[in-house]
């Protein structure tokens, strides 16, 4: 059996074999750790975070993201009726595009449909189901790893060959930093995000007793098919007003409008471990998701049975369906220009 080596970094000290694709490509796992004992494991399949261990009291480590123990489970998850996208990089376009169509430079593009009549998270084979190349690894203080994906012209019917570089950095301040860069050979649309399901009590627990704060007073209004109407819903008096922290909702799938991108846009707090996660981003929205895709038949790491309240996603991104709404933030990446996106998940032990 021929095994295809797809990474420049085969040194056993830098990576370990996580599994193989059906084409016998190696799926490798890489670990970054800082001086505080915080550790993150990332695989080159989807540039996905599979484990994020945070030090809490008594020197214990808590794994705060959902995931699988092996490559086969990640591969199989994309065959489910609703893929969970555990820890993955979503692209080319995160969220839904209405009817899978948009017009750019007076030309209409019909994307592949994979969510009822719409395109979700990039189509049939999004960026989360691709092998990425590792182009750089740093060690010492603030270790980092950079992944690269080349998406061909008309991949899932999106125009332009798109090169995406994603750098994960683990800071000595217990921050997981994500920096995305992208360029294209033709004008295209782009919306990249990270899809970890977080649980500060551990991936075997429920998020429903954890406190959620979101610095937003509006959400993107949706129709009955979860497609933006173009309007916004004021959150004053709304169940989804999280400007004062309250318990995580049991079900939510909404884009919160972010005005001040230099401040904390969202926080999650666990009283069990006195652990707080703060989210920072330069994106116009954080999409909050709890529910649907963690059915009681889904077995995660350590043979844990995941459920609808196992985790909460903080998807920092542009608005869904922005290519079809001229008053939404720009989603077009022009040839010769560069896309940048930065997101930080910061973890702190606190005594609230």
C-alpha positions in Angstrom: 0.0 0.0 0.0 1.4 3.3 -1.0 1.2 6.1 1.6 1.3 9.6 0.3 3.4 12.0 2.2 1.8 15.4 2.1 3.7 17.5 4.6 7.2 18.9 4.8 7.3 18.0 8.5 7.6 14.3 8.9 9.9 14.5 12.0 8.2 12.4 14.8 9.0 15.1 17.3 6.8 17.5 15.3 3.9 15.3 14.2 2.3 11.9 14.7 0.2 9.8 12.4 -3.5 10.4 13.1 -4.8 8.2 10.3 -5.2 7.9 6.6 -7.7 9.1 4.0 -9.3 6.6 1.6 -6.6 7.7 -0.9 -3.9 6.8 1.7 -2.9 10.4 2.3 -1.5 10.8 5.8 -3.5 12.8 8.3 -1.0 14.1 10.8 -1.5 15.5 14.3 0.6 18.4 15.6 0.8 19.7 19.2 1.6 23.1 20.5 2.2 23.7 24.2 3.1 26.8 26.3 4.9 27.2 29.6 1.7 27.1 31.5 0.9 23.6 30.4 -1.9 24.6 27.9 -1.9 22.3 24.9 -3.6 22.3 21.5 -3.7 19.4 19.0 -4.4 20.3 15.4 -4.6 17.9 12.4 -3.9 18.7 8.8 -7.4 17.4 7.8 -9.4 20.6 7.8 -6.7 22.3 9.8 -9.0 21.2 12.7 -8.5 21.6 16.4 -9.0 18.1 17.9 -8.1 18.9 21.5 -7.5 22.0 23.6 -6.3 21.3 27.1 -6.5 24.2 29.6 -4.8 24.1 33.1 -7.2 24.7 35.9 -6.9 24.3 39.7 -4.8 21.6 41.2 -2.8 21.5 38.0 -5.4 19.5 36.2 -6.0 19.8 32.4 -9.5 20.2 31.0 -10.1 19.4 27.3 -12.5 22.2 26.4 -13.4 21.2 22.8 -15.5 18.4 21.2 -13.8 16.1 18.8 -12.8 12.6 17.8 -9.9 10.3 18.7 -9.1 9.2 15.2 -9.1 10.2 11.6 -11.8 7.7 10.5 -14.4 9.4 12.8 -13.6 12.8 11.2 -13.9 11.4 7.7 -17.1 9.6 8.6 -18.7 12.7 10.2 -19.0 14.3 6.8 -21.2 11.4 5.6 -23.8 12.2 8.3 -27.1 13.8 7.4 -25.8 16.9 9.3 -22.0 17.1 9.6 -20.9 18.6 13.0 -17.7 20.2 11.6 -15.9 19.6 14.9 -13.0 22.0 15.3 -12.6 22.6 11.6 -11.8 25.5 9.3 -14.9 26.4 7.3 -14.7 27.8 3.7 -14.9 29.1 1.1 -18.0 30.6 2.6 -19.1 30.0 6.2 -22.9 30.0 6.7 -25.6 29.7 4.1 -25.8 31.2 0.7 -29.5 31.5 -0.5 -30.2 28.9 -3.3 -26.4 28.6 -3.7 -26.3 31.5 -6.1 -24.7 34.9 -6.2 -23.8 37.5 -8.9 -20.3 39.0 -9.2 -19.1 41.3 -12.0 -22.5 40.7 -13.8 -22.0 37.0 -13.8 -24.2 34.6 -11.8 -22.5 31.6 -10.1 -24.5 28.5 -9.1 -22.8 26.7 -6.3 -23.3 23.1 -5.2 -26.3 22.7 -3.0 -25.9 20.8 0.3 -28.4 22.2 2.8 -32.0 21.9 1.7 -32.0 24.3 -1.3 -29.0 26.3 -0.1 -25.2 26.1 0.1 -23.8 25.7 3.6 -20.2 26.0 4.8 -18.7 26.0 1.3 -20.7 23.2 -0.4 -20.4 19.4 -0.7 -16.6 19.3 0.1 -15.7 22.4 2.1 -12.3 23.3 3.5 -12.9 21.2 6.6 -12.8 18.0 4.5 -9.5 18.7 2.7 -5.9 17.9 3.5 -3.9 21.1 4.2 -0.2 21.4 3.9 2.0 22.5 6.8 4.3 25.3 5.7 5.8 26.5 9.0 6.2 25.5 12.6 7.8 27.6 15.4 8.7 26.4 18.9 9.8 28.1 22.1 7.7 31.0 23.4 4.4 31.5 21.6 4.7 28.4 19.4 2.8 28.4 16.1 1.9 26.3 13.1 0.8 27.5 9.6 -1.4 25.5 7.3 -2.0 26.2 3.6 -4.8 25.1 1.3 -5.0 25.8 -2.5 -8.6 25.8 -3.7 -8.8 25.4 -7.5 -10.7 27.8 -9.8 -14.4 26.7 -9.8 -13.9 24.5 -6.7 -17.5 23.9 -5.6 -18.2 26.4 -8.5 -16.6 29.4 -6.7 -14.5 31.6 -9.1 -10.8 32.0 -8.8 -7.9 29.9 -7.5 -7.8 30.7 -3.8 -4.7 30.3 -1.6 -5.5 30.3 2.1 -2.9 30.4 4.9 -4.0 29.8 8.5 -1.6 30.3 11.4 -2.4 29.0 14.9 -0.4 30.6 17.7 -0.5 29.5 21.3 0.5 32.4 23.4 2.1 32.4 26.9 -1.0 34.3 28.0 -3.1 31.2 27.3 -4.5 32.5 24.1 -5.2 30.5 21.0 -4.7 33.0 18.1 -6.0 32.3 14.6 -4.8 34.5 11.7 -6.1 33.8 8.2 -4.7 35.2 4.9 -6.0 34.6 1.4 -5.4 35.7 -2.2 -7.2 34.8 -5.4 -6.5 34.7 -9.1 -10.0 36.0 -9.9 -12.6 38.1 -8.0 -14.4 35.8 -5.7 -16.4 35.7 -2.4 -14.9 34.5 0.9 -15.9 34.0 4.5 -13.7 31.8 6.7 -14.3 30.8 10.2 -13.4 28.3 13.0 -15.9 25.7 14.1 -14.8 24.4 17.5 -17.6 23.4 20.0 -16.4 24.7 23.3 -17.3 23.4 26.8 -15.4 24.8 29.7 -16.5 22.0 32.0 -14.9 19.5 29.7 -16.0 17.8 26.5 -18.0 15.2 28.4 -20.3 17.7 30.1 -23.2 20.1 29.2 -22.8 23.8 28.5 -26.3 24.7 29.9 -24.9 25.8 33.3 -22.2 28.0 31.8 -22.7 31.7 31.5 -22.7 33.4 28.1 -22.0 37.1 27.3 -22.2 38.6 23.8 -21.4 42.2 23.1 -24.2 42.7 20.6 -27.7 44.3 20.6 -28.7 43.0 17.2 -28.9 39.6 15.3 -29.3 39.0 11.6 -33.0 38.3 11.0 -33.7 34.9 9.4 -36.6 33.5 7.4 -38.0 30.1 8.0 -35.2 28.5 6.0 -32.4 30.2 8.1 -31.6 32.6 5.3 -31.1 36.3 6.2 -34.0 38.5 5.2 -31.7 41.5 5.0 -33.1 43.0 8.2 -31.9 42.9 11.8 -33.6 42.0 15.0 -33.2 44.3 18.0 -32.3 42.2 21.1 -33.7 44.6 23.7 -36.0 42.3 25.8 -35.2 39.4 23.5 -34.3 35.9 24.8 -31.0 36.2 23.0 -30.0 39.4 24.7 -26.7 38.3 26.3 -25.3 41.8 27.0 -25.8 40.7 30.6 -24.3 37.2 31.0 -26.8 34.4 31.5 -27.0 30.7 31.0 -26.3 29.2 27.5 -29.4 28.5 25.5 -30.3 25.0 24.7 -30.7 25.8 21.0 -29.4 28.7 19.0 -28.1 29.2 15.5 -27.8 33.0 15.0 -25.4 35.6 13.8 -24.8 38.5 16.3 -23.8 41.8 14.9 -20.5 43.1 16.3 -19.8 46.9 16.3 -16.7 47.3 18.4 -14.1 44.8 17.2 -11.3 45.9 19.5 -13.0 44.7 22.6 -14.3 41.3 23.9 -17.1 40.2 21.5 -18.2 37.2 23.6 -17.3 35.3 26.8 -18.1 31.9 28.2 -17.7 31.2 31.9 -17.6 28.0 34.0 -18.2 28.3 37.7 -17.1 24.6 38.1 -13.5 25.4 37.1 -13.6 29.2 37.6 -12.6 29.3 33.9 -13.4 32.0 31.5 -13.0 32.1 27.7 -13.0 35.5 26.0 -13.4 35.9 22.2 -11.8 38.7 20.2 -12.2 39.2 16.5 -12.0 41.8 13.7 -15.0 40.3 12.0 -18.5 41.9 11.8 -20.3 38.9 13.4 -20.0 36.1 15.8 -22.3 33.2 15.0 -23.4 31.3 18.1 -24.5 27.7 17.6 -25.8 25.2 20.1 -27.8 22.2 19.3 -28.7 20.3 16.1 -25.7 18.3 15.0 -24.6 16.5 18.2 -27.2 13.7 18.2 -27.2 11.1 21.0 -25.7 8.6 18.6 -22.5 10.6 18.0 -19.5 9.1 19.8 -16.7 11.5 20.5 -13.3 11.4 22.2 -12.9 8.8 25.0 -16.1 7.1 23.7 -18.2 10.0 25.1 -21.7 10.1 23.7 -22.2 13.7 22.6 -25.6 15.4 22.8 -27.2 18.7 21.7 -25.9 20.6 24.7 -22.3 19.2 24.6 -20.7 22.4 23.2 -21.2 25.9 21.9 -19.6 27.4 18.8 -18.3 31.0 18.5 -18.0 31.3 14.7 -16.3 34.7 14.0 -17.2 35.7 10.5 -19.0 37.8 8.0 -22.8 37.6 7.8 -24.3 34.6 6.1 -25.5 35.3 2.5 -23.6 38.6 2.4 -22.9 38.2 -1.4 -26.7 38.7 -1.9 -27.2 41.7 0.3 -25.4 44.9 -0.8 -25.8 46.6 2.6 -24.1 43.7 4.4 -20.3 43.9 5.0 -18.2 43.3 1.9 -17.6 39.6 1.1 -15.8 40.1 -2.2 -12.1 39.4 -2.4 -10.6 41.0 -5.6 -7.8 39.7 -7.6 -4.6 41.4 -6.4 -6.0 42.1 -2.9 -5.6 40.1 0.3 -8.1 38.8 2.8 -7.2 39.0 6.4 -9.0 37.7 9.5 -7.9 37.5 13.1 -9.6 35.7 16.0 -8.4 35.0 19.5 -9.8 32.6 22.2 -8.3 33.6 25.5 -8.6 31.4 28.6 -8.3 32.8 32.2 -8.7 31.3 35.6 -10.9 33.7 37.5 -12.9 33.8 40.8 -16.2 35.4 39.9 
